[in-house]
């Protein structure tokens, strides 16, 4: 019997030995009732302790792969493997229309991918080098010490209660009246928005949104078979005259709005325009789904309250929030704040899908937030991102021939090129020079606008911003000539 095991340091030796013997049995290389080497013999052969072999054998016996006889040794059990004649199905013909559409709308699969060594302006996620890992470790140890095994069991669909209470106060501090409101914790914005759309719309319903708007939201709404009514943006937010026309002419089920650091344009809707837009939606009794995107990344000017603050004791605004574009996107925590009765319904939808968002992650985030770490982190992050934002604006205006550069904060800027230029052709040529970005057509409801692009700067250095923007500018000049 040959045991050709190359033990590594990345996994306990007893598990490697257990898996190796198990694999030999499954492949038919060890037969029923065949005796295994004694624990002493195998420990000498593999140069590990005898206890390591004993533990490996114990695990194999627990899993039913071997049996032991007192004073005799360990033997291979009668593991029966019945190979059947396999069949090959054509899954392309079996997936439904929803799945086909999801695949078509999947920009990770269908857009140009980053290659090592490239300068990428595609990402608008936070720079992980800013994360305070020591404080994160402390938060983990503190919360585990306090609640231990409870956090590893099932939790509640609505969310981890201390975190829900913290988030309600957090939203209240934005000027929102939380009387009669409640919170549902979700797996980021994406699940939150999908739950809302699933719960409040039927196929064929109309939803008003800004034009352009968040690509993920477009994807979710299209997957639900909704008709999107895009309303153009002005420099200070949604075009009110066009909004009034759309509201008057077509009955809408919902409105989806990103008033702060809009994705993809970076525009901040003015206070006055927020009030006017809110009045229009209220007049036509259209509920507002407000995306609290990047509200925390304000680099200048006074605080502008979210639209949810305008409703007072009313319940016509559903606010979806997340820290994912600022802090720890990997733990996937977002939330819906809405009318208590509505949250009760949404809670049932959440429970039917995935029972609850990870309680361990929620508790860890709560502990981190509780210690004032978020405020300290934000102070540092704002400084770093502000410098990059201001530099990106300067470089765009200096190097990129364009009609307009938009963006008042956040982690990206939006560039409108001269009419007749196709940002996808620009991307293709930039790709050959080691620079990529996000073409703007994916943010439009019907992809009719081809001369825009979004440039994320959060995960690149100022040197890369200048170098990459120069390349984009040179390509555009060549195309114009």
C-alpha positions, 0 to 999 in steps of 0.5 A, spaced: 500 500 500 503 506 497 501 513 501 504 518 497 502 524 501 505 531 500 503 534 506 502 542 506 502 547 512 495 550 509 491 545 512 491 541 519 495 534 517 490 529 520 485 532 515 489 532 509 491 524 511 483 523 512 482 526 505 487 522 502 485 515 504 478 517 503 479 519 496 483 512 495 477 508 497 472 512 493 477 511 487 477 504 488 484 504 490 483 501 497 478 495 497 473 492 502 476 489 508 483 491 506 487 493 512 490 500 513 497 501 516 497 501 524 497 508 527 504 507 529 507 505 522 503 510 518 506 516 523 513 514 522 512 513 514 509 520 514 513 523 519 507 526 524 505 524 531 501 518 532 495 522 535 495 525 528 494 518 525 489 516 530 485 523 529 485 521 522 482 514 523 477 517 528 474 521 522 474 516 517 470 511 522 465 517 523 464 518 516 463 510 515 469 509 510 473 505 515 472 500 521 476 498 527 477 491 530 480 491 537 487 489 538 487 488 530 487 495 527 483 499 522 480 496 515 476 499 509 468 499 510 464 496 504 463 503 501 458 502 495 459 506 489 454 505 483 456 508 477 450 510 472 450 511 465 450 519 465 445 523 461 447 530 458 442 535 458 441 542 454 441 547 459 440 552 454 433 550 452 431 549 459 432 556 463 427 560 463 426 567 460 428 571 467 434 567 467 436 569 460 434 576 461 439 576 467 444 573 463 444 578 458 443 584 463 449 581 467 455 587 466 460 583 469 460 577 464 458 582 458 462 588 459 470 589 458 474 585 464 480 588 467 486 585 466 492 585 471 496 591 470 491 596 467 488 602 470 481 601 471 476 607 473 470 602 473 470 601 480 466 605 485 467 601 491 471 603 497 479 603 497 480 597 502 487 600 504 483 605 508 479 600 513 481 600 520 483 593 521 485 593 528 478 596 530 475 591 526 478 585 530 476 589 536 469 589 534 469 582 532 472 580 539 468 584 543 461 582 540 463 574 540 465 575 547 458 578 549 454 574 545 458 568 543 454 562 540 448 566 539 450 569 533 452 563 530 445 560 530 438 563 526 436 570 527 430 574 525 428 576 518 427 583 520 434 584 523 439 584 529 435 588 534 441 593 536 443 594 529 436 596 527 435 601 533 442 604 531 440 605 524 433 608 526 437 613 530 442 614 524 436 616 520 433 620 525 439 624 525 439 626 517 432 629 519 427 624 518 421 623 522 421 616 524 415 616 528 411 610 525 417 607 521 421 601 522 427 598 519 428 591 515 436 589 514 437 586 507 443 583 504 445 590 501 442 595 496 440 590 491 436 585 495 433 591 499 431 594 492 429 587 489 424 586 495 421 592 494 420 592 487 417 584 488 412 586 493 409 593 490 409 592 483 406 587 477 409 585 470 407 591 466 407 596 471 410 603 470 416 606 474 419 613 474 426 614 474 432 619 473 435 618 466 440 616 466 440 612 473 443 606 477 444 600 472 443 595 478 436 598 479 435 598 471 437 591 471 432 589 477 426 593 474 427 590 467 427 583 470 421 584 473 418 586 466 416 593 468 416 599 464 421 604 465 419 612 465 426 615 464 426 623 466 432 627 464 436 630 469 438 637 469 445 640 473 441 640 479 437 634 479 431 631 475 427 636 470 421 638 474 417 640 467 418 633 464 417 630 471 410 633 471 408 631 464 410 624 465 406 624 471 400 627 468 400 623 462 402 616 464 400 612 471 406 610 475 406 605 480 413 607 483 418 612 483 426 611 484 430 617 485 437 618 487 438 625 490 445 625 493 451 623 489 447 620 483 449 614 480 452 615 475 452 623 474 454 625 481 449 630 481 446 632 488 439 634 487 438 641 490 433 642 496 428 646 492 428 641 487 427 636 492 421 639 495 418 641 488 419 633 486 416 631 493 410 635 492 409 633 485 409 625 487 405 627 493 400 630 488 399 624 484 400 619 490 406 616 487 410 612 492 418 614 492 423 609 493 429 613 495 436 611 494 441 613 499 447 612 495 453 615 498 450 621 502 456 621 507 461 623 502 459 630 502 466 634 501 463 641 501 457 645 502 451 644 507 447 638 509 441 636 504 436 632 508 434 626 504 427 626 501 425 622 506 425 628 511 420 631 507 415 627 508 414 628 516 409 623 519 407 621 512 409 614 509 410 615 502 417 615 502 421 608 502 428 609 504 434 604 502 440 605 505 447 601 505 454 603 507 457 598 501 460 604 497 463 607 503 465 601 508 465 594 508 462 592 502 464 585 503 459 584 509 453 586 504 449 589 509 443 594 507 436 596 510 429 599 508 426 604 512 419 605 511 412 605 514 411 600 519 405 596 516 409 595 509 416 593 513 411 587 516 410 585 509 417 586 506 419 582 512 415 576 510 418 576 503 425 577 506 424 571 510 421 567 504 427 568 501 433 567 505 431 567 512 435 573 515 441 577 513 448 574 517 447 575 524 454 575 525 455 580 520 450 585 523 452 584 530 460 585 528 458 592 524 453 594 530 459 593 535 464 597 530 459 603 529 457 603 536 465 605 538 465 611 534 469 608 529 465 610 523 465 617 524 473 617 525 473 612 519 469 617 515 473 623 517 479 620 514 476 617 508 473 624 506 479 627 506 482 622 501 476 621 497 476 629 497 483 630 494 482 624 489 475 627 487 478 634 486 484 632 482 479 627 478 475 634 476 482 638 474 485 632 470 478 631 466 477 638 465 485 639 463 486 632 459 479 630 456 475 634 451 468 634 452 462 638 453 461 637 460 464 634 467 459 632 472 460 630 479 459 634 486 462 628 491 462 621 492 467 616 488 466 618 481 465 623 476 461 623 469 463 625 463 459 627 457 463 627 450 461 631 444 455 628 440 457 623 435 462 620 439 461 613 442 464 611 448 464 604 447 469 605 441 473 610 446 473 604 451 476 599 445 481 604 444 483 605 451 483 598 453 489 597 448 493 602 451 491 599 458 486 603 461 478 601 462 472 605 464 464 604 464 461 606 458 455 610 460 450 607 455 448 602 461 445 607 465 440 609 460 433 605 460 433 604 453 441 605 452 440 610 446 445 615 449 452 613 447 457 619 448 457 618 456 462 615 461 463 614 468 470 614 471 471 611 478 477 614 482 476 611 489 481 605 488 486 608 483 492 613 485 492 620 483 498 618 479 494 613 475 488 618 475 492 623 471 496 617 467 489 614 465 485 621 464 491 623 459 490 616 455 482 617 455 483 624 452 489 622 447 484 617 444 478 622 444 482 627 440 485 622 435 477 620 434 475 627 433 481 628 428 
